Amino acid sequence: MSALLWQKPGVAVDARIQAFLAGDDVVLDREFFLHDIAASAAHAEGLQRIGILSADELDGLKRELAVLADDFRSGAFVLDDRYEDGHSAIEARLTERLGDAGRKIHTGRSRNDQVLVATRLWLKEQLARVAAVSREVARIALGRASTERGLPIPGYTHIQRAVVSSAGMWWAGWAEAFIDDAIRAIDTLTLVDANPLGTAAGYGVNLALDREHTTTALGFARLQVSPVYAQLSRGKFELAALEALGSATLDLRRLAWDLSLYTSAEFGFVALPAQYTTGSSIMPNKRNPDVIELMRATHASVAAARTEIEQLLSLPSGYQRDLQASKGAIVHGFGRGLAALELLPDLLANLEWREDRLRAAIDAGMYATDVAVEAAIAGVPFREAYKAAAVAADSAGQGRTPEGSLAARTSPGAAADLRLDALHARLQALG
């Protein structure tokens, strides 16, 4: 490992203590390394603008940072336990290549400042991915809602057959859910799109740093003005990002539950694409819906990451080393959550309804609500209409069809008035 910037003369570094302090920073920082390099280049530009670096020194630093980024992408440079973390690796490489100019890169910064801006840039990318996949899910669901709007399917409450529903209603529900998930991700991206670079360890530095330049150079929407708030927002913004992700993975979990039930032999309503199932290791007769089962499990990882960060935030103001642990939480939460979400669009585009099984599952009792409502329209008090329909539930389907039930479901958003145009408009407004 290269010499530690903070090491004091005459004080030996205990290897066990240092391993504990470093944790898995080197491994986690691989996720943020390119963002740290980009922020270092912007910081170098800012230092040159206030006279700390010469034009030649800036050119050299930017050139070597670009080479380091290329080497990291290609595998020629590996971030490993030779370094304390990603930040020290960048400084060591620049010092090796450029001497004193490389040593100047840390001027006006702290390691906390470095990880804060790198993770902030990373969070922006992750939230953009959540928004994009949520929009794509909504687009597919809306398309299928339009195409399959008249396909009857059983509607359930309490996991019991309840009323006649339609594939159009099922798809429209998920479309609206994921439109909201996209909006929440976009709104959260707006929240976190604030530049903390140049706030050091939370109190600024005695340099007139050009923070407006680095804000523009790194593509942030605004400057995070207060160095104190930059520290207060660490963890808070990560928590908000995980909550936005969790909004989508909660919907994913419930959708996956539907598909788990619908693909079972007992229901048999849906056939999954073959690549979304696996064979049993002991039962030759089975294909298992492992993908949707692991989709169901995904929200647990997101919720765990959220809880981990929430528990870290029982801290006073200012920088605390505890916050180092927030890196692992967001990497794990987004790593699991986005991996599952990004499999969803193709699954939804290619699943197939088994119409014969859907129609066979619609029994006479599922028309009882129609009977009760029709009586209420004719003037019978609803409580009386309800009781009469309950008594005659076994014969409620006489002379009725699923299509007729759906055509009469005229309340806004119901099968006969899906209002897909309104959902399309909301989706298109997201760009």
N, C-alpha and C positions, 0 to 999 in steps of 0.2 A: 504493500500500500504506500502511496506517496505521503510525504510529510503532511501532518494535519495543520491547517492554518491556525487553529486555536491552541495548539500544543505549547505549553510553557516550559522554559528552560529548566532542566533539572528534575522534571516530573515525568516519571516513566508512565507509559500508557499500558494499562492492564488489558491483555488481549481479551479476557472474558468480558470485562466491563465494556470495552470498545465494541465487541460483537453484539452485546445487548443494546448499546446505544444505537448502533447502525441498524439493528433489526434486519429487515429484508429490503432496506432502502435501495440497494444496488439493483435488485431484481425488479422492484416496483418502478424505479426511475427509468427503466427501459421503456415503459409506457409513455413517459413524459419527456424523454430525452430530446426528441426533435423539437418539441415546443420550448424546452430550455435553451436549445441552440438558437432558435429564432428570437427568443427574448434577449439572449446575450448579444446578438447582432444589433438589435434595436437599441439596447443599452449602450453599446459601443458607439453607435451613431450619436446618441445623446451626449456621451462624454466628449466626443469630438466637437460637437456644437458649442460646448462651454469651455473648450480649450484644454481639457485633460489629455486628450489624445491628439496627435498630429494627423494630418490627412493620410500620410504614408502608413502610420500605425493602424489607422482605421481600415485602410485597404487591406493590409496584411491580416488583420483580425477577421474581417468579413470573408476573405479568401479561405483562411484556414477553418473557419466555422462551417463554410459550405463544403469543404473537403471532408470534415469530420462527419457532417450529416450524410454525405454520400457513402463514406466508409461504414457508417452505422447501418445504413439501409442495405448495403451489399454484404455485410457480415465481416468486412475487413477489420472493423473496430468492434470489439465486444466489451460491453459494460459489465465488468465482473468484480470479484472481490479484491482486485488490485487497488480499487478506489473505495473511498468512504461512501460516496454517493455520486449521482450524476453530475452535480454541480462541480465537485472537486475533480471529476474526470475531465470536464471541459477545460477547467483552469490548468490542469496538469498538461493536457495536450497542447494548449496554446502557449504555455511557458516553454515546453519542449521545442516547439517549432519557432517561436518568436522571441524568446527571452523576456526582457523587461516589458515589452509591449503586452505579452501574454499575462504578466503579473498585474497589469493595470486593469484588467477586465473586471475585477471584483470591486473596484473603487466605487464607493457610494451604494454598495449592495450588502445584503446579508443572505445567508443560505435560506432563511425563511422567505425573504423577498423572492428568491429564485424559484423555490417550489410553489409559492403562492401564485405567481404569474403563469408558470408552466401548467399547473393543474387547472387554473382558470381557463386558459386556452383550450386545454383538453376537454373540460366540461362543456364548453361551447360546442365543440365537435360532437360530443356524445348527444347533447340535447338536439342538435340539428339532425342527427340520425334517428332519434326517437320520433321527431316530428315527421321526417320523411317516410319512415316505415308506417307510421300511423295514418298518414295521408294515403299511402298505397293500399293499406288494408281497407280503408274507407272507400276508396275508388272501386276496388274489386267487389266489395260488399254491395255498393250501390248498383253496380252493373248487374250483379246476379239478382238483386231485389227487383230490378226492372224486368229482367228476362223471366224470372220464376215467380212473379208476383201472384199468379193464380194457382200455384201448386199447393194443394191442401196438405198440411201436416198437423199432427196432434199438438195442442197447446197444453202445457203442464203448469200446475201450481202445486207446491209441496211434493214434487216429483210424482204427482198423481194426474191421470188424464183429466182434463178440465173442460176445454172448449175446442172447437175447430179453429186452427190457426193456419197460417200460410208461410211458405218459404219466403215470400216477399216481406212479411213482418219480421221474420227471424233475421234476415239479412239487413233490413233497415235498422233494426236495433243495434247491431254491431257497427253499422256504418256511422250512426250518430255517436256511438260511444267513442269510436276511434277519431272522429272529427274533434270531439272534445279533448281527447288525449293529445292530438296534434296541437290544438290551441294552447293547452296547458304547457306543453314542451316549449312552444314558441314564446309564450309569456315568461316562462322561467329563464329561457335564454336571454330575453331582454333584461331581466333582473341581474343576471350574472355577467352581462356584457360590460364590465367596468374594469378599467386598467389599474391594477395595484402596483405595477412596476415603479420603483422609485420611492417606495414607502419604507424601505429597509426593514428594521425589526419592529416597526410600529411607531417610530417617533421622527421619521425623516432624517436627513443628514445635512451637514453644513456645506452644502453645495447647491447652486441654483440649477438643479437638474431640469432638463427640458422634457417634462412629463407629457406635455401636449404632443410633442413629436413622437414619443414612443407609443402614445395612445393611437395615433394615426397609423404609424408604421406597423403595428401589430393588429390593426383592424378592429380595435375596440370601439364601441359606440360612444363611450364617455370615459372620463377620468374618474377614478375612485379618489375623491379629494382627500379625505382625512386618513392619515396613516394609522390613527387609532382604530378607525372603522375598518380599514383593510384587515386588521387583525380580528376584529369582532366578526367580520363577515366570513372568515375562514371557518369552515364547518357549517355555518348557517347557510351559505350558498350551496355547499355540497349536499346538505340535507334537503334543500329545496329541489335540487336536481334529481336526487333519488326519489323524492315524492312525485315529481313529474314522471319519472320512469315507472314508478310504482302504480300510477294511475293506469298506464297501459298494461303492465303485467297483471294487475288485478283483473282487467277485462280479459286478458289472455287466459288467465286461470279459469274464469267462468266459461269462456268459449270452449276451452279444452275439456272442461267437465261435460258440456253438452255433447261434444264429439265422443268422449269416452263412453257415455251412455248410448248414444245413437249408433255407435259401431259395434256394440255388444251383440251377441247372438240373440239376447232377449228382446232387444229393440230392432236391430238390423235395418235402421233407417238410412245409414250412410255407408258408402264404400270409400275407403281412403286410397290414394295412390299407393302403389306397392312399395315405393321407396320410403314411405312414412311408417312402415311396419317392419317388424323383425320376426324371425322364427324362434320358437321356443327351443331351449337347449335340452329339453327332456321330453316334450310332448309334440310328436311329429304332426299332429293334426291342427296345430295352432299357428296363427300369425298374431303377433302382439302389437298393440298401438303404442309402442314405446315412445315415439316422438311426442305425441300429445300428452302422455303421462309425464314426461320430463318438462313439457311446457307447463303443466299444472304445478310442478314443483318449483318452477323458476321464481315465482314471487317470494318464496321463502328466503331466497338469497338476497333479494332486493330489500325485503323487510328487515333482515338481519343486519345488512349494511347500514340501513337507516337508524336502527336501534343503536348500533355501535357508535355512530357519530353523535347521535343525540346524547348518549351517556358521556362522551368526551367533553361536551360543551358545558359541564358544570364547573366552569373555570372563571377566575377574575379576568378583568380586561388585560390587554397586553399579550405578547407572545408567550406561549407555554409549549414545552417540548411534547406534551401529551398529544398535540395536534398532528404530530408525525403519523400517528396511527390512523388518521383519516384517509391517508393515501390507499392503504390496503382495502379499506371498506369500499371506496368508490370504484377501484379497479375490479374487485370481486362482484359488486352489485351490477355495474354496467356490463362487465364481461359476460355474466350469466344472462342478464335481462335482455340485452340487445341480441345476443346469439339466438335466443328463443324467438324474439319478436321478428327477426329478419328471416326466419323460416316460415312465418305465418302467411305472407301473401301467396306464395306458390301453393301452399296447402289449401287455402280457401279457393283459389282459382281452379283447382283440379279435383276437389272432392265431388262425389256423385251421390245424388239422392236415389234411393230405391223406392220408386213410386208405389209399387205393389204393397210393400211393407207399410208405407205411410198410410195408405188408404185402409188397409186391413186393421190398423190400430185405432181408427175413428169409429167409436161405438155410439149407440143411441143416446146414452146419457150425456154425451158431449153437446147435444143440441138443447139440453134443458134450460140453459141460460137464455137461448134465443126464445124459447117458449115463454119464459117468465117476462122477458122484456116486451115481447109482442102483446102479452096480456096487459101489461102496464100501459102500453101505448093506447090500448083500447079502453082504458079507464079503470082497470082493476088496481086497487092499491098494491104497491109492489110487494109488501109482506105477504099478502094473500096470494098474489101471483106466484111468488117464490115457493110457498108451501104447496100449492097445487102442482107446480112443475116438479117439485121433489117427489111427490107421490107418484106421478106418472113418468118419472125419468126413463124407465125402461122402454117406454113407447114414444119418447120425445122425437126420435128420428124418423117416425113414420111419415113418408111422403117428402122427406127432406134430403138434400144433397150437400156435400161439403161446399160446393161452388155456390149454392144458394145461401148458405150461412155466411160465407165470406162476402158475397155481394151485398148482404144486408148490414154488414159491419161498417157503418158510415161515419162513426165518430172520427174526428181529425187524427190522422196517424194510423188508424186501424186499416184492416185489409182492403176495404173499398175506397179508402182515401189516404194512401200511404204518404202523400206529400213529399215524394222523392225530389221534386224540383227544388223545394226549400233546402233539402239536405245537399243537393248538388250546388246550390248557390253558396252555401256555407263552405263547402269544400273548395270551390273555385276561388273564393275570397282569400284562401290561404296561399294561393299561388302555386 
